[in-house]
């Protein structure tokens, strides 16, 4: 009888909640893709022990650009990743097993910056534009702003520079002419006197700029882990917004910011644009699908919900998690 009880306790501890305290730890590798304020919900969740609190042993892995992160995730080397909406939809339309779990930012939190002498988008015809990688969020932003300004991809040259800070460095060195910069890099660019052609967080469209996703096959086989992950991430966002000290510490560590003014501004952007209840906005998905109609035949019959699995966020909302967090 005693042996049976011990075996039962071991099973309980290995599956969900151990009677002796914290939930049993499940291991997960999570990719963050940019030194940007939008990543900070996960940074806070890691630094404040919220993943561990929810029974997850998380390894955060920096993989520059969504396109590369999705490839690594499809190879099974990571379980969850930040991703931009356009790249996620494109991958899914091409048959990749990619799905969005939570919305992070439903606006394009980027500034499109250029060398000081460039004052309009028309002046970028024939010029060099920096992006991180093809298929990245910086690529998506570049395509959107250039198309909106009447410039086609053949009207300019895109250079892949791996990380957003490299785009700023290349502009300052005169190696390229412009590029999409996210916080905190766009704050550094403003201080340096670069020309801000548009601040998309204020003047851009409703657009799924940043989300967190996985593969449907992994979620199907790991629903409990995914439930814990979405809850821990959501707690990270709540702590980020309620506890400035925790938010500043995490952003300073991962985004490597030393300038106090830039650190303060980056924290402010995170508080302003990261979703409290991490849903993906339908209108933002519809914008992306419409953009892809000319190049992706399957987009003609696609609906926003085809690319989403928001049941874990929905469960937390039904349980009153977000209301309880907001009232604390």
C-alpha positions in Angstrom: 0.0 0.0 0.0 2.8 2.5 0.9 4.7 1.6 -2.2 1.5 2.3 -4.3 1.0 5.7 -2.7 4.6 6.7 -3.4 4.3 5.7 -7.0 1.1 7.7 -7.2 2.9 10.8 -5.8 5.8 10.4 -8.2 3.3 10.3 -11.1 1.5 13.3 -9.9 4.6 15.3 -9.5 5.8 14.4 -13.0 2.6 15.4 -14.7 1.2 18.5 -13.1 1.0 19.7 -9.5 3.1 18.0 -6.8 1.2 17.8 -3.4 4.4 19.2 -1.8 4.2 22.6 -3.6 5.2 23.9 -7.0 4.2 22.3 -10.3 6.6 19.9 -11.8 9.0 21.6 -14.2 8.6 21.1 -18.0 11.5 22.2 -20.2 10.9 24.5 -23.1 13.2 26.6 -25.4 11.7 29.9 -26.4 13.1 32.2 -29.1 13.1 36.0 -28.9 14.0 37.7 -32.2 15.0 41.3 -31.6 16.6 43.7 -29.1 13.2 45.4 -29.0 10.7 46.5 -26.3 8.1 44.1 -27.6 10.1 41.1 -26.3 10.0 42.4 -22.7 7.0 40.4 -21.5 9.0 37.2 -21.9 12.2 38.8 -20.5 10.3 39.8 -17.3 8.7 36.3 -17.0 12.1 34.8 -17.1 13.9 37.2 -14.7 11.0 37.3 -12.2 10.7 33.5 -12.0 7.2 33.4 -13.5 8.0 30.6 -15.8 9.3 28.5 -12.9 6.2 29.5 -10.9 4.1 28.0 -13.6 6.1 24.8 -13.8 8.4 25.6 -16.8 12.1 25.5 -17.0 12.6 27.9 -19.9 15.7 28.6 -21.9 15.5 31.9 -23.8 17.3 31.8 -27.1 18.1 34.8 -29.3 17.5 34.1 -33.0 17.7 37.2 -35.1 14.5 37.5 -37.3 11.2 35.7 -37.5 12.1 33.8 -40.7 15.1 32.1 -39.1 13.2 31.4 -35.8 10.3 29.7 -37.7 12.8 27.5 -39.5 14.4 26.5 -36.2 11.0 25.9 -34.6 9.9 23.7 -37.5 13.1 21.7 -37.0 12.0 21.0 -33.5 14.9 22.8 -31.8 12.6 25.4 -30.1 9.1 25.1 -28.9 7.8 28.7 -28.9 8.9 31.8 -30.7 8.2 35.4 -31.3 7.1 36.0 -34.9 5.6 38.8 -37.0 2.1 38.3 -38.4 3.0 38.6 -42.1 5.7 36.0 -42.0 3.6 33.6 -39.9 0.7 33.9 -42.4 3.0 33.5 -45.4 4.6 30.4 -43.9 1.2 28.8 -43.1 -0.1 29.6 -46.6 2.9 27.7 -48.0 2.0 24.7 -45.9 4.3 25.2 -42.8 2.9 24.0 -39.5 2.9 27.4 -37.9 0.2 28.9 -35.6 -0.1 32.1 -33.5 -0.9 31.6 -29.8 -0.9 35.2 -28.5 -0.8 38.7 -29.8 2.0 40.9 -28.5 1.7 44.1 -30.5 -1.2 44.9 -32.9 0.6 47.9 -34.3 3.9 48.3 -36.2 6.1 49.5 -33.4 8.8 50.8 -35.7 10.1 54.1 -37.0 11.4 54.2 -40.6 14.6 56.3 -40.4 16.9 57.7 -43.1 20.1 59.6 -43.4 19.6 63.3 -42.3 19.5 64.7 -45.8 16.6 62.4 -46.9 13.3 64.0 -46.1 10.8 62.0 -48.0 10.1 58.4 -49.3 10.4 59.6 -52.9 14.1 60.3 -52.3 14.6 56.6 -51.5 14.1 55.5 -55.1 17.3 53.7 -56.2 18.7 53.7 -52.6 19.8 51.0 -50.3 17.4 49.9 -47.5 18.6 47.8 -44.5 16.5 44.9 -43.1 17.5 42.2 -40.7 16.6 39.2 -43.0 14.1 38.5 -45.8 10.9 37.4 -44.1 11.6 39.4 -40.9 9.4 42.0 -39.4 11.8 44.7 -40.7 11.2 43.2 -44.2 7.4 43.4 -43.7 7.6 47.0 -42.5 9.8 48.0 -45.4 7.4 46.4 -47.9 4.5 48.2 -46.3 5.9 51.7 -46.2 7.5 51.6 -49.6 4.3 50.2 -51.2 2.3 52.9 -49.4 4.6 55.5 -50.8 4.3 54.2 -54.3 7.7 52.5 -54.5 7.9 48.9 -55.8 10.5 46.4 -54.6 12.5 46.9 -57.9 12.8 50.6 -57.1 15.2 50.1 -54.3 17.8 47.6 -53.0 17.4 45.7 -49.7 20.5 44.5 -47.7 20.2 41.9 -45.0 22.1 43.0 -41.8 21.0 40.4 -39.2 20.0 42.6 -36.3 18.2 46.0 -36.0 21.2 47.8 -34.3 23.3 46.9 -37.4 20.8 48.8 -39.6 21.4 52.0 -37.5 25.2 51.4 -37.6 25.1 51.0 -41.4 23.0 54.2 -41.9 25.4 56.2 -39.7 28.4 54.8 -41.7 26.8 55.8 -45.0 26.6 52.2 -46.2 22.8 52.2 -46.5 20.3 55.0 -46.8 17.4 54.0 -44.6 15.7 51.2 -42.6 13.0 50.2 -40.1 14.1 50.6 -36.5 12.3 49.4 -33.4 12.8 50.6 -29.8 15.3 51.2 -28.4 17.3 51.6 -31.7 14.9 54.2 -33.1 15.5 56.3 -30.0 19.2 56.2 -30.6 18.6 57.2 -34.2 16.6 60.2 -33.1 19.3 61.3 -30.7 21.8 61.0 -33.6 19.8 63.3 -35.8 18.5 60.8 -38.4 15.4 61.7 -40.4 12.3 60.0 -39.2 10.1 59.5 -42.2 7.3 57.9 -40.3 6.6 56.7 -36.8 4.4 53.6 -37.5 3.3 53.1 -33.9 1.4 56.4 -34.3 0.8 56.8 -38.0 0.8 53.2 -39.3 -2.1 50.7 -39.7 -3.6 48.2 -37.3 -1.3 45.3 -38.0 -0.1 42.2 -36.3 3.5 43.4 -35.8 4.6 40.9 -33.1 3.0 37.7 -31.9 4.1 34.5 -30.1 3.5 31.1 -31.8 4.4 27.5 -32.1 3.5 24.5 -34.3 0.0 22.9 -34.2 1.6 19.5 -33.9 3.6 20.5 -30.8 0.6 22.1 -29.2 -1.5 19.1 -29.8 1.0 16.9 -27.9 1.8 19.5 -25.3 -1.4 21.3 -24.3 -0.5 21.5 -20.6 2.9 23.0 -21.3 1.3 25.5 -23.7 -1.3 26.5 -21.2 1.4 27.1 -18.6 3.5 29.1 -21.1 0.7 31.4 -22.1 -0.2 32.0 -18.5 3.5 32.7 -17.5 3.9 35.1 -20.5 0.7 36.9 -19.5 1.9 37.2 -15.9 5.2 38.6 -17.3 3.3 41.4 -19.2 1.3 42.2 -16.1 4.4 42.5 -13.9 6.1 44.5 -16.7 3.3 47.1 -16.6 2.7 47.2 -12.9 6.3 47.0 -11.7 8.5 49.6 -13.4 11.7 48.4 -11.6 11.2 44.8 -12.9 10.5 46.0 -16.4 13.5 48.3 -16.5 15.9 45.6 -15.1 14.8 43.1 -17.7 14.9 45.5 -20.7 18.3 46.8 -19.6 19.7 43.2 -19.4 18.4 41.8 -22.7 18.3 45.0 -24.8 21.7 46.0 -23.4 20.8 49.7 -22.9 23.1 52.0 -20.9 21.6 55.4 -21.7 19.0 56.1 -19.0 16.8 58.3 -21.3 16.7 55.6 -23.9 16.0 52.9 -21.3 13.1 55.0 -19.9 11.7 55.6 -23.4 12.0 51.9 -24.3 10.1 50.9 -21.1 7.4 53.5 -22.0 7.0 51.9 -25.5 6.6 48.4 -24.0 3.9 49.6 -21.6 2.1 51.4 -24.3 2.0 48.8 -27.1 2.2 45.3 -25.6 -1.3 43.9 -25.3 -2.7 43.4 -21.8 -5.0 40.7 -23.0 -2.8 39.0 -25.7 -5.3 38.6 -28.5 -4.5 39.1 -32.1 -6.8 41.8 -33.6 -8.9 40.5 -36.5 -8.5 43.8 -38.5 -4.7 43.5 -38.3 -4.8 39.9 -39.7 -7.2 41.0 -42.5 -4.7 43.7 -43.5 -1.9 41.1 -43.8 -4.1 38.7 -45.8 -5.1 41.5 -48.2 -1.4 42.4 -48.7 -0.6 38.8 -49.7 -3.5 38.4 -52.2 -1.3 39.4 -55.3 1.4 36.8 -54.5 -0.3 34.0 -52.5 -3.3 32.3 -54.3 -4.4 30.6 -51.1 -4.9 34.0 -49.4 -8.1 34.5 -51.4 -10.0 32.0 -49.3 -8.0 32.6 -46.0 -9.6 33.9 -42.8 -7.8 35.3 -39.8 -8.8 32.4 -37.6 -7.0 30.0 -39.9 -3.8 31.2 -38.5 -4.7 31.4 -34.8 -5.0 29.2 -31.8 -6.2 31.6 -29.0 -8.0 29.1 -26.8 -5.3 29.3 -24.1 -5.7 33.1 -23.9 -9.5 32.6 -24.0 -9.4 30.2 -21.1 -7.4 32.7 -19.0 -9.9 35.4 -19.9 -12.9 33.2 -18.9 -11.2 32.4 -15.6 -11.0 36.1 -14.9 -7.2 36.1 -14.9 -6.8 39.4 -16.8 -9.4 41.2 -14.8 -7.8 40.0 -11.6 -4.4 41.1 -12.8 -5.7 44.5 -13.7 -7.2 45.1 -10.3 -4.0 44.3 -8.4 
